[in-house]
């Protein structure tokens, strides 16, 4: 599509290379995060967790394909959205309502030793 619009092979190569670098960086961070999660939550050594996480992602993608990955990301986004809304409602309820939460926050900010910008 880039070539059809801009008629530049250089632009296509630069865009492809930058996407490759970005995806490798994003995948690396996700693999590290997954391995750290397994290490912290299950006591699995980091290297083993990294191997487990990497193999499971490779198998999932190989058998499910890109469509399965997109569906998984959509479901994950919905779960995070619903969780955020539920958490927000729970926090507001625990604070005794929005007005009470605002009052408590104002009182907390006026406490001695709290740095404020004016």
DADAJO-V269214 format. One record per residue. N is the residue number from 1. RES is the residue in one small letter. SS is DSSP state (alpha for helix, beta for strand, coil for the rest). PSI is psi in whole degrees, -180 to 180 (none if undefined). OMEGA is omega in degrees with one decimal (* if undefined). Layout:
n->(N & N)
res->(RES & RES)
ss->(SS & SS)
psi->(PSI & PSI)
omega->(OMEGA & OMEGA)
This chain:
n->(1 & 2 & 3 & 4 & 5 & 6 & 7 & 8 & 9 & 10 & 11 & 12 & 13 & 14 & 15 & 16 & 17 & 18 & 19 & 20 & 21 & 22 & 23 & 24 & 25 & 26 & 27 & 28 & 29 & 30 & 31 & 32 & 33 & 34 & 35 & 36 & 37 & 38 & 39 & 40 & 41 & 42 & 43 & 44 & 45 & 46 & 47 & 48 & 49 & 50 & 51 & 52 & 53 & 54 & 55 & 56 & 57 & 58 & 59 & 60 & 61 & 62 & 63 & 64 & 65 & 66 & 67 & 68 & 69 & 70 & 71 & 72 & 73 & 74 & 75 & 76 & 77 & 78 & 79 & 80 & 81 & 82 & 83 & 84 & 85 & 86 & 87 & 88 & 89 & 90 & 91 & 92 & 93 & 94 & 95 & 96 & 97 & 98 & 99 & 100 & 101 & 102 & 103 & 104 & 105 & 106 & 107 & 108 & 109 & 110 & 111 & 112 & 113 & 114 & 115 & 116 & 117 & 118)
res->(x & x & x & x & x & x & x & x & x & x & x & x & x & x & x & x & x & x & x & x & x & x & x & x & x & x & x & x & x & x & x & x & x & x & x & x & x & x & x & x & x & x & x & x & x & x & x & x & x & x & x & x & x & x & x & x & x & x & x & x & x & x & x & x & x & x & x & x & x & x & x & x & x & x & x & x & x & x & x & x & x & x & x & x & x & x & x & x & x & x & x & x & x & x & x & x & x & x & x & x & x & x & x & x & x & x & x & x & x & x & x & x & x & x & x & x & x & x)
ss->(coil & alpha & alpha & alpha & alpha & alpha & coil & coil & alpha & alpha & alpha & alpha & alpha & alpha & alpha & alpha & alpha & alpha & alpha & alpha & alpha & alpha & alpha & alpha & alpha & alpha & alpha & alpha & alpha & alpha & alpha & alpha & alpha & alpha & alpha & alpha & alpha & alpha & alpha & alpha & alpha & alpha & coil & coil & coil & alpha & alpha & alpha & alpha & alpha & alpha & alpha & alpha & alpha & alpha & alpha & alpha & alpha & alpha & alpha & alpha & alpha & alpha & alpha & alpha & alpha & alpha & alpha & alpha & alpha & alpha & alpha & alpha & alpha & alpha & alpha & alpha & alpha & alpha & alpha & alpha & alpha & alpha & alpha & alpha & alpha & alpha & alpha & alpha & alpha & alpha & alpha & alpha & alpha & coil & coil & coil & alpha & alpha & alpha & alpha & alpha & alpha & alpha & alpha & alpha & alpha & alpha & alpha & coil & coil & coil & coil & coil & coil & coil & coil & coil)
psi->(-39 & -42 & -40 & -34 & -45 & -11 & 42 & 113 & -33 & -43 & -41 & -44 & -43 & -42 & -43 & -44 & -43 & -37 & -41 & -46 & -44 & -44 & -40 & -43 & -45 & -42 & -38 & -46 & -41 & -40 & -43 & -44 & -43 & -41 & -41 & -37 & -47 & -37 & -45 & -46 & -36 & -4 & 17 & 136 & 148 & -48 & -41 & -42 & -39 & -42 & -46 & -47 & -45 & -44 & -42 & -39 & -42 & -45 & -43 & -46 & -39 & -42 & -34 & -27 & -176 & -35 & -42 & -37 & -42 & -43 & -40 & -44 & -38 & -46 & -41 & -42 & -42 & -43 & -43 & -39 & -48 & -43 & -39 & -43 & -45 & -43 & -43 & -45 & -43 & -41 & -44 & -41 & -43 & -29 & -9 & 23 & 166 & -42 & -41 & -39 & -41 & -42 & -45 & -40 & -42 & -41 & -39 & -41 & -27 & 1 & 151 & 135 & -4 & 122 & 129 & 156 & 136 & none)
omega->(178.3 & -179.3 & 179.8 & -178.3 & -171.9 & 179.3 & -177.9 & 176.6 & 178.1 & 178.8 & 178.2 & 179.3 & 179.8 & 178.0 & 179.4 & 179.5 & -179.6 & 175.6 & 178.1 & 179.1 & -179.4 & -179.8 & 177.7 & 177.7 & -179.8 & 179.3 & 179.1 & 179.8 & 179.3 & 178.0 & 178.7 & 178.7 & 178.4 & 178.9 & 178.0 & 177.4 & 178.4 & 179.1 & -176.9 & -173.5 & -173.7 & -179.7 & 179.1 & 177.8 & -175.1 & -177.4 & 178.2 & 177.4 & 177.9 & 178.4 & 179.1 & -178.6 & -179.4 & -179.8 & -179.4 & 177.8 & 179.4 & 179.2 & -179.9 & -179.3 & -179.0 & -177.5 & -176.7 & -178.9 & -176.8 & -179.4 & 178.0 & 178.4 & 178.5 & 177.8 & 178.0 & 179.2 & 178.0 & 178.9 & 178.8 & 177.7 & 177.8 & 178.3 & 179.4 & 178.7 & 179.2 & 178.1 & 178.8 & 179.0 & 178.8 & 178.6 & 178.6 & 178.3 & 179.0 & -179.9 & 178.7 & 178.2 & 180.0 & 179.3 & 179.7 & 179.3 & -177.8 & -178.1 & 178.2 & 178.1 & 177.9 & 178.4 & 178.7 & 179.0 & 178.2 & 178.2 & 179.7 & -179.5 & -179.6 & -179.8 & -179.0 & 177.0 & 178.9 & -178.3 & 178.1 & 173.7 & 177.7 & *)
